[in-house]
Amino acid sequence: MVQKKFMLRVERFSFGLRLTEVRIPNHTVRDSSARLECHFDLDGEALYSVKWYKDGNEFYRYVPRDMPPAQVFILPGVSVDQVERIL
C-alpha cells in the first residue's frame, strides 16, 4: 500500500462556492488506479477553475474559459485517464 497526498483547489469569481464532497482514497496499491472526485455547488455562479495537486505539484487543471479547458501536466507517479476526466 502506498499513501498518497493530494490537494484540490476549486476557484470561482465570488463567494458562493460550497464544496459538498471530496473523495480521495487514503491508500492505493502501487501502479493501480485511484479515482479522485470533488463535488461542489456554485449557487448559480461561474466556475473559474478546478486544480488537482500531488505533493505541491499541479497535475490537472480545468478552466472552462481556456481552450482546451482541461490540461494535464506530467508528474512522475501520476497518470490522468483522459476518458474519465469529467467536469
N, CA, C and O atoms as a GROMACS GRO file, in nm:
protein
  348
    1MET      N    1   0.084  -0.118   0.000
    1MET     CA    2   0.000   0.000   0.000
    1MET      C    3   0.088   0.124   0.000
    1MET      O    4   0.193   0.128   0.065
    2VAL      N    5   0.045   0.224  -0.073
    2VAL     CA    6   0.117   0.350  -0.083
    2VAL      C    7   0.025   0.461  -0.038
    2VAL      O    8  -0.088   0.472  -0.086
    3GLN      N    9   0.071   0.543   0.055
    3GLN     CA   10  -0.010   0.656   0.097
    3GLN      C   11   0.024   0.774   0.007
    3GLN      O   12   0.141   0.806  -0.014
    4LYS      N   13  -0.079   0.838  -0.046
    4LYS     CA   14  -0.059   0.949  -0.137
    4LYS      C   15  -0.123   1.074  -0.079
    4LYS      O   16  -0.227   1.066  -0.014
    5LYS      N   17  -0.060   1.188  -0.102
    5LYS     CA   18  -0.115   1.315  -0.056
    5LYS      C   19  -0.159   1.396  -0.176
    5LYS      O   20  -0.078   1.430  -0.262
    6PHE      N   21  -0.288   1.426  -0.182
    6PHE     CA   22  -0.342   1.506  -0.291
    6PHE      C   23  -0.408   1.630  -0.233
    6PHE      O   24  -0.454   1.630  -0.119
    7MET      N   25  -0.412   1.735  -0.313
    7MET     CA   26  -0.478   1.858  -0.273
    7MET      C   27  -0.566   1.902  -0.388
    7MET      O   28  -0.529   1.888  -0.505
    8LEU      N   29  -0.680   1.956  -0.356
    8LEU     CA   30  -0.775   2.006  -0.455
    8LEU      C   31  -0.792   2.155  -0.435
    8LEU      O   32  -0.800   2.204  -0.322
    9ARG      N   33  -0.797   2.228  -0.546
    9ARG     CA   34  -0.823   2.371  -0.539
    9ARG      C   35  -0.933   2.403  -0.639
    9ARG      O   36  -0.918   2.378  -0.759
   10VAL      N   37  -1.042   2.458  -0.591
   10VAL     CA   38  -1.155   2.499  -0.675
   10VAL      C   39  -1.171   2.648  -0.658
   10VAL      O   40  -1.180   2.698  -0.546
   11GLU      N   41  -1.174   2.721  -0.771
   11GLU     CA   42  -1.185   2.867  -0.764
   11GLU      C   43  -1.305   2.915  -0.844
   11GLU      O   44  -1.341   2.857  -0.947
   12ARG      N   45  -1.366   3.020  -0.796
   12ARG     CA   46  -1.472   3.085  -0.872
   12ARG      C   47  -1.464   3.234  -0.844
   12ARG      O   48  -1.384   3.276  -0.761
   13PHE      N   49  -1.545   3.313  -0.912
   13PHE     CA   50  -1.531   3.458  -0.905
   13PHE      C   51  -1.590   3.521  -0.779
   13PHE      O   52  -1.542   3.627  -0.738
   14SER      N   53  -1.690   3.462  -0.717
   14SER     CA   54  -1.747   3.524  -0.597
   14SER      C   55  -1.746   3.424  -0.482
   14SER      O   56  -1.681   3.320  -0.492
   15PHE      N   57  -1.815   3.454  -0.373
   15PHE     CA   58  -1.801   3.376  -0.251
   15PHE      C   59  -1.911   3.275  -0.225
   15PHE      O   60  -1.926   3.231  -0.111
   16GLY      N   61  -1.990   3.234  -0.326
   16GLY     CA   62  -2.100   3.141  -0.305
   16GLY      C   63  -2.063   2.995  -0.320
   16GLY      O   64  -2.151   2.909  -0.312
   17LEU      N   65  -1.936   2.963  -0.342
   17LEU     CA   66  -1.895   2.825  -0.362
   17LEU      C   67  -1.913   2.744  -0.234
   17LEU      O   68  -1.876   2.787  -0.125
   18ARG      N   69  -1.972   2.626  -0.251
   18ARG     CA   70  -1.985   2.535  -0.138
   18ARG      C   71  -1.933   2.399  -0.181
   18ARG      O   72  -1.993   2.333  -0.266
   19LEU      N   73  -1.821   2.357  -0.124
   19LEU     CA   74  -1.764   2.226  -0.151
   19LEU      C   75  -1.847   2.125  -0.075
   19LEU      O   76  -1.850   2.127   0.048
   20THR      N   77  -1.914   2.034  -0.147
   20THR     CA   78  -2.005   1.940  -0.082
   20THR      C   79  -1.940   1.806  -0.051
   20THR      O   80  -1.978   1.741   0.046
   21GLU      N   81  -1.842   1.764  -0.133
   21GLU     CA   82  -1.778   1.635  -0.107
   21GLU      C   83  -1.648   1.624  -0.186
   21GLU      O   84  -1.640   1.668  -0.300
   22VAL      N   85  -1.547   1.566  -0.124
   22VAL     CA   86  -1.421   1.532  -0.189
   22VAL      C   87  -1.393   1.386  -0.159
   22VAL      O   88  -1.395   1.345  -0.043
   23ARG      N   89  -1.368   1.308  -0.263
   23ARG     CA   90  -1.339   1.166  -0.246
   23ARG      C   91  -1.198   1.137  -0.297
   23ARG      O   92  -1.170   1.147  -0.416
   24ILE      N   93  -1.111   1.101  -0.204
   24ILE     CA   94  -0.972   1.066  -0.235
   24ILE      C   95  -0.939   0.943  -0.152
   24ILE      O   96  -0.951   0.947  -0.029
   25PRO      N   97  -0.897   0.833  -0.215
   25PRO     CA   98  -0.862   0.715  -0.136
   25PRO      C   99  -0.744   0.744  -0.043
   25PRO      O  100  -0.649   0.812  -0.082
   26ASN      N  101  -0.749   0.692   0.080
   26ASN     CA  102  -0.638   0.710   0.174
   26ASN      C  103  -0.514   0.635   0.130
   26ASN      O  104  -0.402   0.685   0.146
   27HIS      N  105  -0.532   0.515   0.076
   27HIS     CA  106  -0.421   0.432   0.033
   27HIS      C  107  -0.455   0.367  -0.100
   27HIS      O  108  -0.571   0.340  -0.130
   28THR      N  109  -0.352   0.341  -0.180
   28THR     CA  110  -0.368   0.266  -0.304
   28THR      C  111  -0.252   0.169  -0.318
   28THR      O  112  -0.147   0.186  -0.256
   29VAL      N  113  -0.272   0.067  -0.398
   29VAL     CA  114  -0.165  -0.027  -0.429
   29VAL      C  115  -0.083   0.034  -0.542
   29VAL      O  116  -0.138   0.087  -0.638
   30ARG      N  117   0.049   0.028  -0.529
   30ARG     CA  118   0.138   0.087  -0.630
   30ARG      C  119   0.098   0.038  -0.770
   30ARG      O  120   0.069  -0.080  -0.790
   31ASP      N  121   0.098   0.128  -0.866
   31ASP     CA  122   0.064   0.103  -1.006
   31ASP      C  123  -0.083   0.067  -1.029
   31ASP      O  124  -0.119   0.019  -1.136
   32SER      N  125  -0.167   0.090  -0.930
   32SER     CA  126  -0.310   0.070  -0.950
   32SER      C  127  -0.376   0.207  -0.969
   32SER      O  128  -0.314   0.310  -0.943
   33SER      N  129  -0.500   0.207  -1.013
   33SER     CA  130  -0.567   0.334  -1.037
   33SER      C  131  -0.644   0.378  -0.912
   33SER      O  132  -0.680   0.298  -0.827
   34ALA      N  133  -0.668   0.507  -0.906
   34ALA     CA  134  -0.747   0.566  -0.798
   34ALA      C  135  -0.833   0.675  -0.861
   34ALA      O  136  -0.788   0.748  -0.948
   35ARG      N  137  -0.954   0.685  -0.816
   35ARG     CA  138  -1.045   0.787  -0.869
   35ARG      C  139  -1.054   0.901  -0.768
   35ARG      O  140  -1.084   0.879  -0.651
   36LEU      N  141  -1.026   1.023  -0.814
   36LEU     CA  142  -1.035   1.142  -0.732
   36LEU      C  143  -1.159   1.219  -0.776
   36LEU      O  144  -1.177   1.245  -0.894
   37GLU      N  145  -1.243   1.255  -0.681
   37GLU     CA  146  -1.366   1.325  -0.714
   37GLU      C  147  -1.385   1.446  -0.624
   37GLU      O  148  -1.350   1.443  -0.506
   38CYS      N  149  -1.442   1.552  -0.680
   38CYS     CA  150  -1.486   1.664  -0.599
   38CYS      C  151  -1.624   1.704  -0.647
   38CYS      O  152  -1.652   1.707  -0.767
   39HIS      N  153  -1.709   1.735  -0.552
   39HIS     CA  154  -1.846   1.777  -0.582
   39HIS      C  155  -1.867   1.911  -0.513
   39HIS      O  156  -1.832   1.928  -0.396
   40PHE      N  157  -1.925   2.006  -0.587
   40PHE     CA  158  -1.942   2.139  -0.530
   40PHE      C  159  -2.068   2.203  -0.585
   40PHE      O  160  -2.119   2.164  -0.690
   41ASP      N  161  -2.117   2.302  -0.513
   41ASP     CA  162  -2.234   2.379  -0.552
   41ASP      C  163  -2.189   2.522  -0.575
   41ASP      O  164  -2.139   2.588  -0.483
   42LEU      N  165  -2.206   2.571  -0.696
   42LEU     CA  166  -2.164   2.707  -0.730
   42LEU      C  167  -2.273   2.810  -0.703
   42LEU      O  168  -2.250   2.930  -0.719
   43ASP      N  169  -2.389   2.764  -0.663
   43ASP     CA  170  -2.501   2.854  -0.633
   43ASP      C  171  -2.528   2.950  -0.748
   43ASP      O  172  -2.554   3.069  -0.727
   44GLY      N  173  -2.523   2.896  -0.871
   44GLY     CA  174  -2.554   2.976  -0.989
   44GLY      C  175  -2.441   3.062  -1.042
   44GLY      O  176  -2.458   3.130  -1.144
   45GLU      N  177  -2.327   3.061  -0.977
   45GLU     CA  178  -2.213   3.143  -1.020
   45GLU      C  179  -2.127   3.068  -1.121
   45GLU      O  180  -2.144   2.948  -1.140
   46ALA      N  181  -2.035   3.139  -1.186
   46ALA     CA  182  -1.946   3.081  -1.286
   46ALA      C  183  -1.823   3.019  -1.220
   46ALA      O  184  -1.763   3.078  -1.130
   47LEU      N  185  -1.786   2.901  -1.266
   47LEU     CA  186  -1.665   2.836  -1.218
   47LEU      C  187  -1.545   2.899  -1.284
   47LEU      O  188  -1.545   2.921  -1.406
   48TYR      N  189  -1.441   2.929  -1.207
   48TYR     CA  190  -1.317   2.980  -1.264
   48TYR      C  191  -1.222   2.864  -1.295
   48TYR      O  192  -1.174   2.852  -1.408
   49SER      N  193  -1.194   2.778  -1.195
   49SER     CA  194  -1.103   2.667  -1.221
   49SER      C  195  -1.116   2.558  -1.116
   49SER      O  196  -1.163   2.580  -1.004
   50VAL      N  197  -1.073   2.438  -1.155
   50VAL     CA  198  -1.055   2.325  -1.065
   50VAL      C  199  -0.914   2.276  -1.090
   50VAL      O  200  -0.876   2.252  -1.205
   51LYS      N  201  -0.835   2.261  -0.983
   51LYS     CA  202  -0.697   2.217  -0.998
   51LYS      C  203  -0.667   2.107  -0.897
   51LYS      O  204  -0.709   2.115  -0.781
   52TRP      N  205  -0.595   2.004  -0.943
   52TRP     CA  206  -0.552   1.895  -0.855
   52TRP      C  207  -0.400   1.899  -0.843
   52TRP      O  208  -0.329   1.922  -0.941
   53TYR      N  209  -0.352   1.875  -0.720
   53TYR     CA  210  -0.209   1.876  -0.690
   53TYR      C  211  -0.170   1.748  -0.618
   53TYR      O  212  -0.249   1.691  -0.544
   54LYS      N  213  -0.048   1.704  -0.640
   54LYS     CA  214   0.011   1.594  -0.563
   54LYS      C  215   0.146   1.643  -0.511
   54LYS      O  216   0.230   1.687  -0.588
   55ASP      N  217   0.164   1.636  -0.381
   55ASP     CA  218   0.288   1.682  -0.317
   55ASP      C  219   0.326   1.823  -0.359
   55ASP      O  220   0.443   1.853  -0.380
   56GLY      N  221   0.226   1.911  -0.372
   56GLY     CA  222   0.250   2.050  -0.406
   56GLY      C  223   0.268   2.079  -0.554
   56GLY      O  224   0.292   2.193  -0.591
   57ASN      N  225   0.258   1.976  -0.639
   57ASN     CA  226   0.276   1.993  -0.784
   57ASN      C  227   0.144   1.971  -0.857
   57ASN      O  228   0.077   1.869  -0.838
   58GLU      N  229   0.107   2.067  -0.939
   58GLU     CA  230  -0.018   2.058  -1.014
   58GLU      C  231  -0.006   1.951  -1.122
   58GLU      O  232   0.092   1.946  -1.196
   59PHE      N  233  -0.110   1.865  -1.131
   59PHE     CA  234  -0.111   1.764  -1.238
   59PHE      C  235  -0.236   1.770  -1.324
   59PHE      O  236  -0.240   1.708  -1.430
   60TYR      N  237  -0.338   1.843  -1.281
   60TYR     CA  238  -0.460   1.855  -1.362
   60TYR      C  239  -0.522   1.992  -1.338
   60TYR      O  240  -0.529   2.040  -1.225
   61ARG      N  241  -0.568   2.053  -1.446
   61ARG     CA  242  -0.633   2.185  -1.437
   61ARG      C  243  -0.751   2.188  -1.532
   61ARG      O  244  -0.741   2.145  -1.647
   62TYR      N  245  -0.863   2.240  -1.483
   62TYR     CA  246  -0.981   2.263  -1.567
   62TYR      C  247  -1.022   2.409  -1.551
   62TYR      O  248  -1.060   2.452  -1.442
   63VAL      N  249  -1.015   2.484  -1.660
   63VAL     CA  250  -1.057   2.624  -1.663
   63VAL      C  251  -1.154   2.637  -1.781
   63VAL      O  252  -1.110   2.636  -1.896
   64PRO      N  253  -1.284   2.648  -1.755
   64PRO     CA  254  -1.384   2.646  -1.862
   64PRO      C  255  -1.359   2.746  -1.975
   64PRO      O  256  -1.394   2.719  -2.090
   65ARG      N  257  -1.299   2.861  -1.944
   65ARG     CA  258  -1.279   2.964  -2.047
   65ARG      C  259  -1.152   2.942  -2.129
   65ARG      O  260  -1.131   3.012  -2.229
   66ASP      N  261  -1.065   2.848  -2.090
   66ASP     CA  262  -0.944   2.819  -2.167
   66ASP      C  263  -0.976   2.725  -2.282
   66ASP      O  264  -1.077   2.655  -2.280
   67MET      N  265  -0.891   2.724  -2.383
   67MET     CA  266  -0.902   2.630  -2.494
   67MET      C  267  -0.772   2.554  -2.509
   67MET      O  268  -0.670   2.616  -2.542
   68PRO      N  269  -0.768   2.426  -2.485
   68PRO     CA  270  -0.878   2.344  -2.434
   68PRO      C  271  -0.900   2.372  -2.286
   68PRO      O  272  -0.809   2.418  -2.218
   69PRO      N  273  -1.020   2.346  -2.235
   69PRO     CA  274  -1.047   2.377  -2.095
   69PRO      C  275  -0.972   2.288  -1.996
   69PRO      O  276  -0.944   2.331  -1.884
   70ALA      N  277  -0.940   2.165  -2.035
   70ALA     CA  278  -0.869   2.073  -1.944
   70ALA      C  279  -0.724   2.059  -1.987
   70ALA      O  280  -0.694   2.047  -2.106
   71GLN      N  281  -0.634   2.061  -1.889
   71GLN     CA  282  -0.491   2.041  -1.914
   71GLN      C  283  -0.437   1.939  -1.815
   71GLN      O  284  -0.475   1.939  -1.698
   72VAL      N  285  -0.350   1.853  -1.864
   72VAL     CA  286  -0.284   1.754  -1.780
   72VAL      C  287  -0.135   1.785  -1.782
   72VAL      O  288  -0.077   1.807  -1.888
   73PHE      N  289  -0.072   1.787  -1.664
   73PHE     CA  290   0.070   1.816  -1.652
   73PHE      C  291   0.143   1.689  -1.612
   73PHE      O  292   0.096   1.614  -1.526
   74ILE      N  293   0.257   1.665  -1.673
   74ILE     CA  294   0.334   1.544  -1.645
   74ILE      C  295   0.392   1.553  -1.505
   74ILE      O  296   0.456   1.651  -1.467
   75LEU      N  297   0.367   1.447  -1.428
   75LEU     CA  298   0.418   1.438  -1.292
   75LEU      C  299   0.448   1.291  -1.266
   75LEU      O  300   0.360   1.207  -1.279
   76PRO      N  301   0.572   1.259  -1.229
   76PRO     CA  302   0.606   1.119  -1.203
   76PRO      C  303   0.511   1.055  -1.101
   76PRO      O  304   0.484   1.113  -0.996
   77GLY      N  305   0.462   0.937  -1.135
   77GLY     CA  306   0.372   0.865  -1.046
   77GLY      C  307   0.226   0.900  -1.064
   77GLY      O  308   0.140   0.843  -0.996
   78VAL      N  309   0.194   0.994  -1.154
   78VAL     CA  310   0.055   1.034  -1.177
   78VAL      C  311   0.023   1.018  -1.325
   78VAL      O  312   0.096   1.065  -1.411
   79SER      N  313  -0.088   0.952  -1.352
   79SER     CA  314  -0.137   0.936  -1.488
   79SER      C  315  -0.285   0.969  -1.487
   79SER      O  316  -0.362   0.909  -1.412
   80VAL      N  317  -0.328   1.063  -1.570
   80VAL     CA  318  -0.468   1.104  -1.575
   80VAL      C  319  -0.536   1.031  -1.690
   80VAL      O  320  -0.491   1.039  -1.804
   81ASP      N  321  -0.644   0.962  -1.659
   81ASP     CA  322  -0.722   0.891  -1.759
   81ASP      C  323  -0.802   0.993  -1.839
   81ASP      O  324  -0.891   1.058  -1.784
   82GLN      N  325  -0.770   1.008  -1.965
   82GLN     CA  326  -0.834   1.108  -2.050
   82GLN      C  327  -0.984   1.086  -2.064
   82GLN      O  328  -1.058   1.182  -2.084
   83VAL      N  329  -1.031   0.963  -2.055
   83VAL     CA  330  -1.173   0.932  -2.071
   83VAL      C  331  -1.250   0.967  -1.945
   83VAL      O  332  -1.363   1.016  -1.953
   84GLU      N  333  -1.192   0.944  -1.829
   84GLU     CA  334  -1.262   0.961  -1.702
   84GLU      C  335  -1.267   1.104  -1.652
   84GLU      O  336  -1.346   1.135  -1.563
   85ARG      N  337  -1.186   1.193  -1.705
   85ARG     CA  338  -1.184   1.330  -1.652
   85ARG      C  339  -1.307   1.404  -1.701
   85ARG      O  340  -1.313   1.450  -1.815
   86ILE      N  341  -1.403   1.415  -1.615
   86ILE     CA  342  -1.532   1.474  -1.648
   86ILE      C  343  -1.558   1.589  -1.552
   86ILE      O  344  -1.532   1.578  -1.432
   87LEU      N  345  -1.609   1.697  -1.605
   87LEU     CA  346  -1.648   1.807  -1.518
   87LEU      C  347  -1.784   1.853  -1.562
   87LEU      O  348  -1.839   1.946  -1.504
   0.00000   0.00000   0.00000
